[in-house]
Amino acid sequence: MSKQLKEEGLDLLFRQARTFNTWQDKPVSDDILKQIYDLMKWGPTSANCCPVRILFLRTPEAKQRLLPALAPGNVEKTMSAPVTAIIGYDGKFYEQLPKLFPHADARAWFANTPELAEVTARRNSSLQGAYFMLAARALGLDCGPLSGFDQAKVDHEFFPAEGRPDFAYEYFPDSHIKTNFLCNLGYGDTKNLFPRSPRLEFDEACKLL
């Protein structure tokens, strides 16, 4: 495991990667969406809990369902993106732990501690969301992550757990999912990129103890 990426790979994932708001008229195949997941799933999570659940919105009909939840400034960039991923997390991720972490009774760590389960699911789905973007970039896609949306509206429309028993758990049976963030995917149009914003230097953000 001592190998490292060459400069081209580091540029692709980090130094030259940008957040895109406009997109080329170029489709994203279902196969590449599956490849994204098959890469990102190997990233580490606490007790291998893997709480992320993803809906890929690929059709105009699916995007229209998302539209009422978007902040005004995020409408055009999202509706024009080939794909919008809803990055969610399963609050009952621990039901999968007998499969994912079989060498200990990890389910018992979370099943009766809802606060711990919630913070674990949210933190680790955020980690997996970062793996998601790196996997997408590694496969040649561009990303436009968003937090400007109404989470309650997205949850009600796509992950209803209460009040609509005919529709609850439509996509992920026996789970309890909340939205973490959105991420547009596609092949970015560089013509409308803003100048790159600065970042903090090492000494501003880090200390060696």
Phi, psi and omega in degrees: 000017184273357179290158176220159180294148173282171184305322181298319179292320177295321176297317183298318184276327190230293195292324180256354180289142182229163172271123186257143177244344177233157195224146171290153177279073185219123186288158173249123185284154174299326181297320181289331175295321176293322178296323177303310181296320183293341171273310188294334184296343182275353177292146185288145172222162181301124180051031181052040189285335172047059186279350186294141171226135190234132168251126176262112179270111189243348186244156176303325180295317179294320179296323179297328177293330180279333189310314183297342182270350187276140169296147185308321182289350181253002185292304187297315182296329181277316182293334180270348180290140178303323182218140168239124179262128169269112179269108181245176176221143182270113179294343177252034179306332185295343177292340178269354186293329174303330175277316189276335183222064193286348185274004175207161178277068184290335178303321182295338180292334189240335190300326182249016178231079186300327179294317178295319179298318182295311183292326178293316180295316182293314181297313186284332173290331174293317174302313181294329175296324175293318176300322179303312182292322178294320178296317179299315178297320180298333180265009173094005178267163172250157186235150173222081181291147184224142167238003181272078180201165180269105184300319182299322179292319179295315179299318181296321184282320189250335184229047183292126182252341183221150172086347179224069187297338179286343186240344185300142176059031182301320187264326183229087183303147174062032179232171177223102192248141171235155179279138173261297177206173177250153176216115174284145181228146176166201177250109190293149175264112186285349185297331185251019179289137172286158171303146184293133179284151180289165175235159175292144175283164182308311184291342177278333186247346188226151173225141177261122182254000000 
